């Protein structure tokens, strides 16, 4: 009997435990539901408070608007409305604004023109009436507005896509040289972070005034450039293998040779001489193959008639010249004051659109003093400026001379190489000569006839 009772399973204790477990689960669920209800009540209370606050704010705004409207109506009735006050304020500001004054040369140089200055546009160029005494530098006017200048306008840094800048002085003939040093990237502080992770690049070389400033050097037929990314050279969007890629600290020497060309007047004189020689030969032939005295008499009469007509033409031309000398001839350029800066500029029309070839010309590049050879031959004729275009945060510093880090030895094309900095000196000498000629003309004009 005892054995049977011992073998019976004890079901009371497990059942009690399961009941307790179920009871605990129910209590947990009730606690969770209670917390949810409390949170909902608190949320409703907070929303209600916010709505009440918003309503109070709206009521306050309406009250203020009503008060302002009442004040405005009262002021209009009294003849002192806001319109009268604003007009009187504008009149006072206009009266207090000082008149535009011309600045001194040193004030022009020291004043920051980056925010308020003209930029060259296609077919038109701005040139300061008073040149910058610092000499050759990267032009603050002949550039894309997105580019930033530093180091007395010798360093340029970019912003996003390729943009172009030219130097202040250009050349038409001779052998000329300058250097450009590649520096570490410099992004503007306002640029987005995704652009800061893009590596900067540059294109360095020579460009005429017609080159598009919102594109890299060599994008069109007006420029010849060396590409820093692959070391290739490019002209009119056509790249060609040439050197190696540029890295931080590399110095690229830019050399251009434009041989002296015949002037248009000299070419015209040669043509006139050839025509005169041909006419003399024809006259000799006619005299040999003459047909008697009648023909000679006819020729004499024709010569007399032509001499009379020439005399009349000379008299009319002389009268026309006297009339033109009395009248004031129009100038080649217009002078204007840019906005309220007080600085005068020459506005010149850019006529460099030709495609004539400058025979015998060439462009070379030197990498850290090593001659890489001729990159381009027989470039298009025109006036060439040192030019650079930078991409993203690319940064380049120019050295226009006279002292260079890597000086060219000898004469690569049989002509002495000059530093671009000498262009400013020759320009000042030319200005002095023109001033002297002007003084001499004034003296001659004052002499009695």
VEXKEPA-507264 format. One record per residue (C-alpha): residue number from 1; x, y, z. Coordinates in Angstrom, 1 decimal. Layout:
<r seq="NUM" u="X" v="Y" w="Z"/>
...
END
This chain:
<r seq="1" u="0.0" v="0.0" w="0.0"/>
<r seq="2" u="2.8" v="2.4" w="0.8"/>
<r seq="3" u="4.5" v="1.6" w="-2.4"/>
<r seq="4" u="1.4" v="2.6" w="-4.4"/>
<r seq="5" u="1.1" v="5.9" w="-2.6"/>
<r seq="6" u="4.7" v="6.7" w="-3.1"/>
<r seq="7" u="4.5" v="6.0" w="-6.8"/>
<r seq="8" u="1.5" v="8.4" w="-7.2"/>
<r seq="9" u="2.7" v="11.7" w="-8.9"/>
<r seq="10" u="2.6" v="14.8" w="-6.9"/>
<r seq="11" u="0.6" v="17.2" w="-9.0"/>
<r seq="12" u="-0.3" v="19.9" w="-6.4"/>
<r seq="13" u="3.0" v="21.8" w="-6.4"/>
<r seq="14" u="3.5" v="22.2" w="-10.2"/>
<r seq="15" u="-0.1" v="23.2" w="-10.6"/>
<r seq="16" u="0.4" v="25.9" w="-7.9"/>
<r seq="17" u="3.5" v="27.1" w="-9.7"/>
<r seq="18" u="1.8" v="27.4" w="-13.0"/>
<r seq="19" u="-1.1" v="29.3" w="-11.4"/>
<r seq="20" u="1.4" v="31.8" w="-9.9"/>
<r seq="21" u="3.2" v="32.1" w="-13.2"/>
<r seq="22" u="-0.1" v="33.0" w="-15.0"/>
<r seq="23" u="-1.0" v="35.4" w="-12.3"/>
<r seq="24" u="2.4" v="37.1" w="-12.7"/>
<r seq="25" u="1.9" v="37.4" w="-16.5"/>
<r seq="26" u="-1.4" v="39.0" w="-16.1"/>
<r seq="27" u="0.0" v="41.5" w="-13.6"/>
<r seq="28" u="2.7" v="42.4" w="-16.1"/>
<r seq="29" u="0.2" v="42.9" w="-18.9"/>
<r seq="30" u="-1.9" v="45.0" w="-16.7"/>
<r seq="31" u="1.2" v="47.1" w="-15.7"/>
<r seq="32" u="2.1" v="47.6" w="-19.4"/>
<r seq="33" u="-1.5" v="48.6" w="-20.3"/>
<r seq="34" u="-1.5" v="51.0" w="-17.3"/>
<r seq="35" u="1.7" v="52.6" w="-18.4"/>
<r seq="36" u="0.4" v="53.0" w="-21.9"/>
<r seq="37" u="-2.7" v="54.7" w="-20.7"/>
<r seq="38" u="-0.7" v="57.0" w="-18.5"/>
<r seq="39" u="1.5" v="57.9" w="-21.5"/>
<r seq="40" u="-1.5" v="58.6" w="-23.6"/>
<r seq="41" u="-3.0" v="60.8" w="-21.0"/>
<r seq="42" u="0.3" v="62.7" w="-20.6"/>
<r seq="43" u="0.5" v="63.1" w="-24.4"/>
<r seq="44" u="-3.0" v="64.5" w="-24.6"/>
<r seq="45" u="-2.3" v="66.8" w="-21.8"/>
<r seq="46" u="0.9" v="68.1" w="-23.5"/>
<r seq="47" u="-0.8" v="68.5" w="-26.8"/>
<r seq="48" u="-3.6" v="70.4" w="-25.1"/>
<r seq="49" u="-1.1" v="72.7" w="-23.5"/>
<r seq="50" u="0.7" v="73.2" w="-26.8"/>
<r seq="51" u="-2.5" v="74.0" w="-28.5"/>
<r seq="52" u="-3.5" v="76.4" w="-25.8"/>
<r seq="53" u="0.0" v="78.1" w="-26.1"/>
<r seq="54" u="-0.4" v="78.2" w="-29.9"/>
<r seq="55" u="-3.8" v="79.7" w="-29.5"/>
<r seq="56" u="-2.5" v="82.3" w="-27.1"/>
<r seq="57" u="0.4" v="83.2" w="-29.5"/>
<r seq="58" u="-2.1" v="83.5" w="-32.4"/>
<r seq="59" u="-4.3" v="85.7" w="-30.2"/>
<r seq="60" u="-1.3" v="87.8" w="-29.3"/>
<r seq="61" u="-0.2" v="88.2" w="-32.9"/>
<r seq="62" u="-3.8" v="89.2" w="-33.9"/>
<r seq="63" u="-3.9" v="91.7" w="-31.1"/>
<r seq="64" u="-0.5" v="93.2" w="-32.1"/>
<r seq="65" u="-1.6" v="93.4" w="-35.8"/>
<r seq="66" u="-4.8" v="95.1" w="-34.7"/>
<r seq="67" u="-2.8" v="97.6" w="-32.6"/>
<r seq="68" u="-0.5" v="98.3" w="-35.5"/>
<r seq="69" u="-3.4" v="98.7" w="-37.9"/>
<r seq="70" u="-5.0" v="101.2" w="-35.5"/>
<r seq="71" u="-1.8" v="103.1" w="-35.1"/>
<r seq="72" u="-1.3" v="103.2" w="-38.9"/>
<r seq="73" u="-4.8" v="104.5" w="-39.4"/>
<r seq="74" u="-4.4" v="107.2" w="-36.7"/>
<r seq="75" u="-1.0" v="108.2" w="-38.3"/>
<r seq="76" u="-2.6" v="108.5" w="-41.7"/>
<r seq="77" u="-5.4" v="110.7" w="-40.3"/>
<r seq="78" u="-2.8" v="112.9" w="-38.6"/>
<r seq="79" u="-0.8" v="113.2" w="-41.9"/>
<r seq="80" u="2.2" v="111.3" w="-40.7"/>
<r seq="81" u="1.8" v="108.0" w="-42.4"/>
<r seq="82" u="4.4" v="105.4" w="-43.0"/>
<r seq="83" u="4.7" v="106.3" w="-46.7"/>
<r seq="84" u="5.6" v="109.9" w="-45.9"/>
<r seq="85" u="8.2" v="108.7" w="-43.4"/>
<r seq="86" u="9.8" v="106.3" w="-45.9"/>
<r seq="87" u="10.0" v="108.9" w="-48.7"/>
<r seq="88" u="11.6" v="111.4" w="-46.3"/>
<r seq="89" u="14.0" v="108.7" w="-45.2"/>
<r seq="90" u="15.0" v="107.9" w="-48.8"/>
<r seq="91" u="15.4" v="111.6" w="-49.5"/>
<r seq="92" u="17.7" v="112.0" w="-46.5"/>
<r seq="93" u="19.9" v="109.1" w="-47.5"/>
<r seq="94" u="20.2" v="110.4" w="-51.0"/>
<r seq="95" u="21.2" v="113.8" w="-49.7"/>
<r seq="96" u="23.7" v="112.3" w="-47.3"/>
<r seq="97" u="25.3" v="110.1" w="-50.0"/>
<r seq="98" u="28.6" v="111.6" w="-51.0"/>
<r seq="99" u="29.3" v="112.2" w="-54.7"/>
<r seq="100" u="31.6" v="109.8" w="-56.7"/>
<r seq="101" u="35.2" v="110.7" w="-56.4"/>
<r seq="102" u="38.2" v="109.5" w="-58.3"/>
<r seq="103" u="40.6" v="107.5" w="-56.2"/>
<r seq="104" u="44.3" v="107.9" w="-56.1"/>
<r seq="105" u="46.5" v="105.1" w="-57.7"/>
<r seq="106" u="47.6" v="103.7" w="-54.4"/>
<r seq="107" u="43.9" v="103.7" w="-53.2"/>
<r seq="108" u="42.9" v="101.8" w="-56.3"/>
<r seq="109" u="45.5" v="99.1" w="-55.6"/>
<r seq="110" u="44.7" v="98.7" w="-51.9"/>
<r seq="111" u="41.0" v="98.6" w="-52.3"/>
<r seq="112" u="39.4" v="95.2" w="-52.6"/>
<r seq="113" u="37.8" v="94.9" w="-56.1"/>
<r seq="114" u="36.6" v="91.3" w="-55.8"/>
<r seq="115" u="33.1" v="92.3" w="-54.8"/>
<r seq="116" u="32.5" v="95.2" w="-57.1"/>
<r seq="117" u="34.5" v="95.3" w="-60.3"/>
<r seq="118" u="33.9" v="94.6" w="-64.0"/>
<r seq="119" u="34.8" v="91.3" w="-65.6"/>
<r seq="120" u="35.6" v="90.8" w="-69.3"/>
<r seq="121" u="32.9" v="89.4" w="-71.4"/>
<r seq="122" u="33.0" v="87.9" w="-74.9"/>
<r seq="123" u="34.1" v="90.6" w="-77.5"/>
<r seq="124" u="34.6" v="93.3" w="-74.8"/>
<r seq="125" u="37.6" v="93.9" w="-72.4"/>
<r seq="126" u="38.0" v="96.2" w="-69.4"/>
<r seq="127" u="41.4" v="97.8" w="-68.7"/>
<r seq="128" u="42.1" v="100.2" w="-65.9"/>
<r seq="129" u="43.0" v="103.7" w="-67.1"/>
<r seq="130" u="45.7" v="103.8" w="-64.4"/>
<r seq="131" u="47.7" v="100.5" w="-64.6"/>
<r seq="132" u="48.5" v="98.5" w="-61.5"/>
<r seq="133" u="52.1" v="99.5" w="-60.4"/>
<r seq="134" u="52.8" v="95.9" w="-59.3"/>
<r seq="135" u="53.5" v="94.9" w="-62.9"/>
<r seq="136" u="52.5" v="91.6" w="-64.5"/>
<r seq="137" u="50.1" v="89.5" w="-62.5"/>
<r seq="138" u="47.0" v="87.4" w="-62.9"/>
<r seq="139" u="44.3" v="89.7" w="-64.0"/>
<r seq="140" u="41.4" v="90.3" w="-61.6"/>
<r seq="141" u="39.3" v="91.4" w="-64.5"/>
<r seq="142" u="40.2" v="88.9" w="-67.2"/>
<r seq="143" u="39.0" v="85.8" w="-65.3"/>
<r seq="144" u="35.9" v="83.8" w="-64.3"/>
<r seq="145" u="34.3" v="85.3" w="-61.3"/>
<r seq="146" u="34.3" v="82.0" w="-59.4"/>
<r seq="147" u="38.1" v="81.9" w="-59.2"/>
<r seq="148" u="39.9" v="83.4" w="-56.1"/>
<r seq="149" u="43.2" v="85.3" w="-56.1"/>
<r seq="150" u="45.8" v="85.6" w="-53.4"/>
<r seq="151" u="49.5" v="86.5" w="-52.9"/>
<r seq="152" u="49.3" v="89.8" w="-54.7"/>
<r seq="153" u="47.3" v="88.2" w="-57.6"/>
<r seq="154" u="50.0" v="85.6" w="-58.3"/>
<r seq="155" u="48.1" v="82.6" w="-56.8"/>
<r seq="156" u="44.7" v="81.3" w="-58.1"/>
<r seq="157" u="42.5" v="78.6" w="-56.6"/>
<r seq="158" u="39.4" v="77.1" w="-58.1"/>
<r seq="159" u="35.8" v="76.2" w="-57.2"/>
<r seq="160" u="34.1" v="73.2" w="-58.7"/>
<r seq="161" u="34.4" v="73.0" w="-62.5"/>
<r seq="162" u="37.3" v="74.3" w="-64.7"/>
<r seq="163" u="37.5" v="78.1" w="-64.9"/>
<r seq="164" u="40.1" v="80.2" w="-66.8"/>
<r seq="165" u="42.2" v="83.2" w="-65.9"/>
<r seq="166" u="44.7" v="85.2" w="-68.0"/>
<r seq="167" u="47.6" v="87.4" w="-67.0"/>
<r seq="168" u="47.4" v="91.2" w="-67.3"/>
<r seq="169" u="50.0" v="91.4" w="-70.1"/>
<r seq="170" u="50.3" v="89.5" w="-73.4"/>
<r seq="171" u="52.8" v="89.2" w="-76.3"/>
<r seq="172" u="52.7" v="89.1" w="-80.1"/>
<r seq="173" u="56.3" v="88.3" w="-81.0"/>
<r seq="174" u="59.5" v="87.1" w="-79.4"/>
<r seq="175" u="60.5" v="84.3" w="-77.0"/>
<r seq="176" u="58.9" v="84.5" w="-73.6"/>
<r seq="177" u="59.0" v="82.4" w="-70.4"/>
<r seq="178" u="57.2" v="82.1" w="-67.0"/>
<r seq="179" u="56.8" v="79.4" w="-64.3"/>
<r seq="180" u="53.8" v="78.0" w="-62.5"/>
<r seq="181" u="54.0" v="75.9" w="-59.3"/>
<r seq="182" u="51.4" v="73.4" w="-58.4"/>
<r seq="183" u="50.3" v="73.7" w="-54.7"/>
<r seq="184" u="48.1" v="71.7" w="-52.4"/>
<r seq="185" u="44.3" v="71.9" w="-52.9"/>
<r seq="186" u="42.5" v="74.8" w="-51.3"/>
<r seq="187" u="38.7" v="74.5" w="-51.2"/>
<r seq="188" u="36.5" v="77.5" w="-50.4"/>
<r seq="189" u="34.9" v="77.3" w="-46.9"/>
<r seq="190" u="31.3" v="77.4" w="-48.3"/>
<r seq="191" u="31.7" v="74.5" w="-50.7"/>
<r seq="192" u="29.8" v="71.2" w="-49.9"/>
<r seq="193" u="31.6" v="68.4" w="-48.3"/>
<r seq="194" u="31.2" v="66.0" w="-51.2"/>
<r seq="195" u="33.2" v="68.3" w="-53.4"/>
<r seq="196" u="36.1" v="68.5" w="-50.9"/>
<r seq="197" u="36.8" v="64.9" w="-51.4"/>
<r seq="198" u="37.5" v="65.4" w="-55.2"/>
<r seq="199" u="41.1" v="65.9" w="-56.1"/>
<r seq="200" u="42.0" v="69.2" w="-57.8"/>
<r seq="201" u="43.7" v="69.6" w="-61.1"/>
<r seq="202" u="44.9" v="72.4" w="-63.4"/>
<r seq="203" u="45.8" v="73.2" w="-67.0"/>
<r seq="204" u="48.6" v="75.6" w="-67.7"/>
<r seq="205" u="49.7" v="77.3" w="-70.9"/>
<r seq="206" u="48.9" v="80.2" w="-73.2"/>
<r seq="207" u="45.6" v="81.7" w="-74.4"/>
<r seq="208" u="44.4" v="84.5" w="-76.5"/>
<r seq="209" u="41.7" v="87.0" w="-75.4"/>
<r seq="210" u="39.0" v="85.0" w="-77.2"/>
<r seq="211" u="39.4" v="81.9" w="-75.0"/>
<r seq="212" u="36.2" v="81.1" w="-73.0"/>
<r seq="213" u="36.7" v="81.8" w="-69.3"/>
<r seq="214" u="34.1" v="79.2" w="-68.2"/>
<r seq="215" u="36.1" v="76.4" w="-69.6"/>
<r seq="216" u="39.7" v="75.0" w="-69.4"/>
<r seq="217" u="42.7" v="76.3" w="-71.4"/>
<r seq="218" u="42.7" v="74.4" w="-74.7"/>
<r seq="219" u="39.0" v="73.9" w="-74.8"/>
<r seq="220" u="38.8" v="76.0" w="-77.9"/>
<r seq="221" u="41.1" v="77.1" w="-80.7"/>
<r seq="222" u="42.3" v="80.1" w="-78.7"/>
<r seq="223" u="44.5" v="78.2" w="-76.2"/>
<r seq="224" u="47.3" v="75.7" w="-75.8"/>
<r seq="225" u="47.7" v="73.9" w="-72.4"/>
<r seq="226" u="49.5" v="71.2" w="-70.4"/>
<r seq="227" u="47.1" v="68.9" w="-68.4"/>
<r seq="228" u="48.2" v="68.1" w="-64.8"/>
<r seq="229" u="46.1" v="65.0" w="-64.5"/>
<r seq="230" u="47.7" v="62.9" w="-67.3"/>
<r seq="231" u="50.6" v="65.0" w="-68.5"/>
<r seq="232" u="49.0" v="65.4" w="-72.0"/>
<r seq="233" u="48.8" v="68.6" w="-74.0"/>
<r seq="234" u="45.5" v="69.9" w="-75.5"/>
<r seq="235" u="44.3" v="72.3" w="-78.1"/>
<r seq="236" u="40.8" v="72.7" w="-79.4"/>
<r seq="237" u="39.7" v="69.8" w="-77.1"/>
<r seq="238" u="42.2" v="67.4" w="-78.8"/>
<r seq="239" u="44.6" v="65.9" w="-76.3"/>
<r seq="240" u="48.0" v="64.4" w="-77.2"/>
<r seq="241" u="50.5" v="62.4" w="-75.1"/>
<r seq="242" u="53.4" v="64.5" w="-74.0"/>
<r seq="243" u="54.8" v="64.4" w="-70.4"/>
<r seq="244" u="53.8" v="63.0" w="-67.0"/>
<r seq="245" u="51.2" v="64.0" w="-64.5"/>
<r seq="246" u="51.9" v="66.9" w="-62.1"/>
<r seq="247" u="52.0" v="66.6" w="-58.3"/>
<r seq="248" u="52.2" v="69.0" w="-55.5"/>
<r seq="249" u="55.4" v="71.1" w="-55.7"/>
<r seq="250" u="56.1" v="70.5" w="-59.4"/>
<r seq="251" u="57.2" v="73.6" w="-61.3"/>
<r seq="252" u="56.0" v="73.8" w="-64.9"/>
<r seq="253" u="57.9" v="76.3" w="-67.2"/>
<r seq="254" u="55.8" v="77.8" w="-70.0"/>
<r seq="255" u="57.7" v="78.9" w="-73.1"/>
<r seq="256" u="56.3" v="80.5" w="-76.3"/>
<r seq="257" u="58.2" v="81.6" w="-79.4"/>
<r seq="258" u="56.5" v="83.9" w="-81.9"/>
<r seq="259" u="58.9" v="85.0" w="-84.7"/>
<r seq="260" u="58.7" v="88.6" w="-86.1"/>
<r seq="261" u="56.2" v="88.9" w="-88.8"/>
<r seq="262" u="55.9" v="91.5" w="-91.7"/>
<r seq="263" u="53.7" v="94.4" w="-90.9"/>
<r seq="264" u="50.6" v="95.0" w="-93.0"/>
<r seq="265" u="52.0" v="98.3" w="-94.3"/>
<r seq="266" u="55.2" v="96.6" w="-95.5"/>
<r seq="267" u="53.2" v="94.0" w="-97.3"/>
<r seq="268" u="51.1" v="96.6" w="-99.0"/>
<r seq="269" u="54.3" v="98.5" w="-100.1"/>
<r seq="270" u="55.7" v="95.3" w="-101.7"/>
<r seq="271" u="52.4" v="94.7" w="-103.6"/>
<r seq="272" u="52.4" v="98.3" w="-104.8"/>
<r seq="273" u="56.0" v="98.0" w="-106.0"/>
<r seq="274" u="55.2" v="94.8" w="-107.9"/>
<r seq="275" u="52.2" v="96.4" w="-109.5"/>
<r seq="276" u="54.3" v="99.4" w="-110.6"/>
<r seq="277" u="56.9" v="97.2" w="-112.1"/>
<r seq="278" u="54.3" v="95.3" w="-114.1"/>
<r seq="279" u="52.8" v="98.6" w="-115.3"/>
<r seq="280" u="56.2" v="99.8" w="-116.5"/>
<r seq="281" u="56.8" v="96.5" w="-118.4"/>
<r seq="282" u="53.4" v="96.9" w="-120.1"/>
<r seq="283" u="54.2" v="100.5" w="-121.1"/>
<r seq="284" u="57.5" v="99.4" w="-122.6"/>
<r seq="285" u="55.8" v="96.7" w="-124.6"/>
<r seq="286" u="53.1" v="99.1" w="-125.9"/>
<r seq="287" u="55.8" v="101.6" w="-126.9"/>
<r seq="288" u="57.6" v="99.0" w="-128.9"/>
<r seq="289" u="54.4" v="97.7" w="-130.6"/>
<r seq="290" u="53.1" v="101.3" w="-131.3"/>
<r seq="291" u="50.8" v="102.0" w="-134.2"/>
<r seq="292" u="52.1" v="105.4" w="-135.3"/>
<r seq="293" u="51.8" v="109.0" w="-134.3"/>
<r seq="294" u="48.0" v="108.9" w="-134.0"/>
<r seq="295" u="48.2" v="106.4" w="-131.2"/>
<r seq="296" u="50.9" v="108.5" w="-129.5"/>
<r seq="297" u="48.7" v="111.6" w="-129.8"/>
<r seq="298" u="45.7" v="109.7" w="-128.3"/>
<r seq="299" u="47.9" v="108.5" w="-125.4"/>
<r seq="300" u="49.1" v="112.1" w="-124.8"/>
<r seq="301" u="45.5" v="113.3" w="-124.7"/>
<r seq="302" u="44.6" v="110.6" w="-122.3"/>
<r seq="303" u="47.5" v="111.4" w="-120.1"/>
<r seq="304" u="46.5" v="115.1" w="-120.1"/>
<r seq="305" u="42.9" v="114.2" w="-119.1"/>
<r seq="306" u="44.1" v="111.9" w="-116.4"/>
<r seq="307" u="46.4" v="114.5" w="-115.0"/>
<r seq="308" u="43.6" v="117.0" w="-114.9"/>
<r seq="309" u="41.3" v="114.5" w="-113.1"/>
<r seq="310" u="44.1" v="113.6" w="-110.7"/>
<r seq="311" u="44.6" v="117.3" w="-109.9"/>
<r seq="312" u="40.9" v="117.6" w="-109.1"/>
<r seq="313" u="41.0" v="114.5" w="-107.0"/>
<r seq="314" u="44.1" v="115.8" w="-105.1"/>
<r seq="315" u="42.3" v="119.1" w="-104.4"/>
<r seq="316" u="39.2" v="117.3" w="-103.1"/>
<r seq="317" u="41.3" v="115.0" w="-101.0"/>
<r seq="318" u="43.2" v="118.0" w="-99.5"/>
<r seq="319" u="39.9" v="119.7" w="-98.7"/>
<r seq="320" u="38.6" v="116.5" w="-97.1"/>
<r seq="321" u="41.8" v="116.1" w="-95.0"/>
<r seq="322" u="41.5" v="119.7" w="-93.8"/>
<r seq="323" u="37.9" v="119.1" w="-92.8"/>
<r seq="324" u="38.8" v="115.9" w="-90.9"/>
<r seq="325" u="41.6" v="117.7" w="-89.1"/>
<r seq="326" u="39.2" v="120.4" w="-87.9"/>
<r seq="327" u="36.7" v="117.8" w="-86.7"/>
<r seq="328" u="37.4" v="115.7" w="-83.6"/>
<r seq="329" u="37.9" v="112.1" w="-84.6"/>
<r seq="330" u="36.3" v="109.4" w="-82.4"/>
<r seq="331" u="38.6" v="107.5" w="-80.1"/>
<r seq="332" u="39.2" v="103.7" w="-80.4"/>
<r seq="333" u="38.0" v="103.0" w="-76.8"/>
<r seq="334" u="35.4" v="104.3" w="-74.4"/>
<r seq="335" u="36.2" v="105.4" w="-70.8"/>
<r seq="336" u="33.7" v="104.8" w="-68.0"/>
<r seq="337" u="33.5" v="104.8" w="-64.2"/>
<r seq="338" u="32.5" v="101.4" w="-62.9"/>
<r seq="339" u="29.4" v="101.8" w="-60.6"/>
<r seq="340" u="30.2" v="103.7" w="-57.4"/>
<r seq="341" u="33.9" v="102.6" w="-57.2"/>
<r seq="342" u="35.2" v="105.8" w="-58.7"/>
<r seq="343" u="37.7" v="103.9" w="-60.8"/>
<r seq="344" u="38.0" v="104.6" w="-64.5"/>
<r seq="345" u="38.2" v="101.8" w="-67.1"/>
<r seq="346" u="38.8" v="101.6" w="-70.8"/>
<r seq="347" u="36.2" v="99.5" w="-72.6"/>
<r seq="348" u="37.7" v="98.0" w="-75.7"/>
<r seq="349" u="36.2" v="95.8" w="-78.4"/>
<r seq="350" u="38.0" v="92.4" w="-78.8"/>
<r seq="351" u="38.6" v="91.7" w="-82.5"/>
<r seq="352" u="40.8" v="88.7" w="-82.1"/>
<r seq="353" u="38.7" v="86.2" w="-84.1"/>
<r seq="354" u="41.1" v="85.2" w="-86.9"/>
<r seq="355" u="42.5" v="81.8" w="-87.7"/>
<r seq="356" u="45.7" v="82.8" w="-89.5"/>
<r seq="357" u="48.7" v="80.7" w="-88.7"/>
<r seq="358" u="51.9" v="82.2" w="-87.2"/>
<r seq="359" u="54.5" v="80.4" w="-89.3"/>
<r seq="360" u="57.6" v="79.3" w="-87.3"/>
<r seq="361" u="56.0" v="79.7" w="-83.9"/>
<r seq="362" u="56.1" v="77.0" w="-81.2"/>
<r seq="363" u="55.2" v="76.2" w="-77.6"/>
<r seq="364" u="57.4" v="74.3" w="-75.1"/>
<r seq="365" u="57.1" v="73.2" w="-71.6"/>
<r seq="366" u="59.7" v="72.5" w="-68.9"/>
<r seq="367" u="59.0" v="70.2" w="-65.9"/>
<r seq="368" u="61.3" v="71.0" w="-63.0"/>
<r seq="369" u="63.9" v="72.4" w="-65.4"/>
<r seq="370" u="63.7" v="69.5" w="-67.8"/>
<r seq="371" u="62.9" v="70.4" w="-71.4"/>
<r seq="372" u="60.0" v="68.2" w="-72.6"/>
<r seq="373" u="60.4" v="69.3" w="-76.2"/>
<r seq="374" u="58.1" v="71.2" w="-78.6"/>
<r seq="375" u="54.4" v="70.7" w="-77.7"/>
<r seq="376" u="52.9" v="72.7" w="-80.5"/>
<r seq="377" u="54.2" v="74.2" w="-83.8"/>
<r seq="378" u="52.8" v="76.9" w="-86.0"/>
<r seq="379" u="50.2" v="78.2" w="-83.5"/>
<r seq="380" u="47.4" v="80.6" w="-84.6"/>
<r seq="381" u="48.4" v="84.2" w="-84.9"/>
<r seq="382" u="47.4" v="86.7" w="-82.2"/>
<r seq="383" u="48.2" v="88.1" w="-78.8"/>
<r seq="384" u="48.9" v="85.4" w="-76.2"/>
<r seq="385" u="48.6" v="85.7" w="-72.4"/>
<r seq="386" u="49.9" v="83.3" w="-69.8"/>
<r seq="387" u="46.8" v="81.4" w="-68.8"/>
<r seq="388" u="45.7" v="78.9" w="-66.2"/>
<r seq="389" u="42.5" v="77.0" w="-65.4"/>
<r seq="390" u="41.9" v="75.1" w="-62.1"/>
<r seq="391" u="39.5" v="72.3" w="-61.2"/>
<r seq="392" u="37.8" v="71.9" w="-57.9"/>
<r seq="393" u="40.3" v="73.0" w="-55.2"/>
<r seq="394" u="43.3" v="73.1" w="-57.5"/>
<r seq="395" u="45.7" v="75.9" w="-56.7"/>
<r seq="396" u="48.6" v="77.3" w="-58.7"/>
<r seq="397" u="51.2" v="80.1" w="-58.1"/>
<r seq="398" u="52.8" v="82.0" w="-61.0"/>
<r seq="399" u="56.3" v="83.4" w="-61.2"/>
<r seq="400" u="56.6" v="85.9" w="-64.1"/>
<r seq="401" u="60.3" v="86.7" w="-63.3"/>
<r seq="402" u="62.8" v="88.1" w="-63.6"/>
<r seq="403" u="64.3" v="85.5" w="-61.2"/>
<r seq="404" u="63.1" v="81.9" w="-61.9"/>
<r seq="405" u="63.6" v="78.7" w="-60.0"/>
<r seq="406" u="64.6" v="76.9" w="-63.2"/>
<r seq="407" u="66.2" v="79.2" w="-65.7"/>
<r seq="408" u="66.4" v="78.3" w="-69.4"/>
<r seq="409" u="69.9" v="77.8" w="-70.6"/>
<r seq="410" u="70.7" v="79.1" w="-74.1"/>
<r seq="411" u="68.3" v="80.1" w="-76.8"/>
<r seq="412" u="66.0" v="77.2" w="-77.8"/>
<r seq="413" u="64.9" v="78.9" w="-81.0"/>
<r seq="414" u="67.9" v="81.2" w="-81.7"/>
<r seq="415" u="66.3" v="84.1" w="-79.9"/>
<r seq="416" u="67.1" v="85.4" w="-76.4"/>
<r seq="417" u="64.4" v="84.3" w="-73.9"/>
<r seq="418" u="62.7" v="87.1" w="-72.0"/>
<r seq="419" u="60.8" v="87.0" w="-68.7"/>
<r seq="420" u="57.1" v="88.0" w="-68.9"/>
<r seq="421" u="57.8" v="90.6" w="-66.2"/>
<r seq="422" u="59.6" v="92.7" w="-68.8"/>
<r seq="423" u="56.3" v="93.4" w="-70.5"/>
<r seq="424" u="55.4" v="95.8" w="-67.7"/>
<r seq="425" u="58.7" v="97.7" w="-68.2"/>
<r seq="426" u="58.3" v="97.9" w="-72.0"/>
<r seq="427" u="54.8" v="99.1" w="-71.5"/>
<r seq="428" u="55.8" v="101.9" w="-69.1"/>
<r seq="429" u="58.6" v="103.0" w="-71.6"/>
<r seq="430" u="56.1" v="103.0" w="-74.4"/>
<r seq="431" u="53.7" v="105.2" w="-72.4"/>
<r seq="432" u="56.6" v="107.7" w="-71.7"/>
<r seq="433" u="57.4" v="107.8" w="-75.4"/>
<r seq="434" u="53.8" v="108.5" w="-76.3"/>
<r seq="435" u="53.6" v="111.2" w="-73.7"/>
<r seq="436" u="56.8" v="112.7" w="-75.2"/>
<r seq="437" u="55.4" v="112.6" w="-78.7"/>
<r seq="438" u="52.2" v="114.3" w="-77.5"/>
<r seq="439" u="54.2" v="117.1" w="-75.9"/>
<r seq="440" u="56.2" v="117.5" w="-79.2"/>
<r seq="441" u="53.0" v="117.7" w="-81.2"/>
<r seq="442" u="51.7" v="120.4" w="-78.8"/>
<r seq="443" u="54.9" v="122.4" w="-79.3"/>
<r seq="444" u="54.6" v="122.1" w="-83.1"/>
<r seq="445" u="50.9" v="123.1" w="-83.0"/>
<r seq="446" u="51.8" v="126.3" w="-81.1"/>
<r seq="447" u="54.5" v="127.4" w="-83.6"/>
<r seq="448" u="53.5" v="130.3" w="-85.9"/>
<r seq="449" u="52.7" v="129.4" w="-89.5"/>
END
